[in-house]
Amino acid sequence: MGHDWLNIESSVLPNQAYTDPDFSRLEQERVFKNTWVFAAFAHKISNPGDLLPVEVAGQHVESAGCRTIVCPNHSWSYSLSGKLLARPHFFGGDKHDVHPY
């Protein structure tokens, strides 16, 4: 199948977007990998710190008993309630801001 959808100017997705593996790969790389993605409802998770085994942007997101959430880009860490805990390298290389906020 050709990639005519790359040159289409439209406000809706072309039909090929739902079946073309190249479009799926592009969507995974440019949309889902770079933004927040809904993964599950809170009532589906048994205990605080548990995660459901889901896949987002081609990467598995699963764990149990987590005590913190760590940003994969900047390594900032947060408590499970969303409180910022630490900002590594915030003041430059090896100059960490680790004071609770």
N, C-alpha and C positions, 0 to 999 in steps of 0.2 A: 504494500500500500504506500502511496506517495505521502509526502508531508505537506500537502497543500494547506493544512490547517495552520501552519506557521505564518502564513501571509494573509490570513483572513482577519479583517477588521470587523468586529462584531461585539455585541454586548452579552451574548450567550455563547456557551461552548458548542463547537461543531459536533456533529454526531460521532466523528472519528475519535473525539476526546474520551469517549467511554469504552473504546475497544482497542485503541492503538497502543502497543507496549512502549513505544518511544514517547508518546505523550504522557503516559503514566510515569515513566522515569523522569521526565522533565518536571512534572508536577511534584514528584517526591523531592527532587533536588531544590527546586526554586520556591515552592510554597510550603509544604509540610515540614521540611527540615529547618526552616528559618523562622518559624512562628509557633505560638502556642497552639496546641491541638487538643481538642476534647478527647479524652481517653476512656472515661468511665464515670458512672454516677457514684457519688460518695456512699450511698446505701448498699452498693455492691461490694464494698471493701470491708472485710471482717474487723480488722484491728487498726488503730492509728499506726501509721508507719508501713502498712502493707500496701502492695501495689498489685494490680491484676496483670497477668501476662498478656500484654498487647504489643503490637508492632506499629511504630510510627515512623514514616519516612524510611522504611526498610530496615529499621533498627529495633531490636527487642527492648522493651521497657518492662522489666520485671524484677522484683525483689521482695523481701519480707523483713519486717523488723527494722526498717530504716529509722534513724533518729534525726537525720538532717537531709535537706535537699541541697545539692550542689550544682550550680550552673556549669554546664560543660564548656562554655566559652570563656568565662572569666574566673571560674572557681570560687565565686562568692558562695557562702553557705547560709542557709536559712533554717530556722526551726520548722517543725511541722505546722505551726500556727502561722508561719510566714514572716516571723521576726528575723531580721538580718543579724547574723552571728559574726561573720568574719569576711574581710575583703583582702585576700592575698595580693601582694604587690601593688596595693592601692597608692602607696607613696613612692613607687618606683621598684626596681628589681630588688627582691629580698627585703623590702620594707613593707611589712604587713600591718594592716589595721585589724586587730583581733579583739577589740573592745566591744562587748555587747551593747546593743542600741535599744 
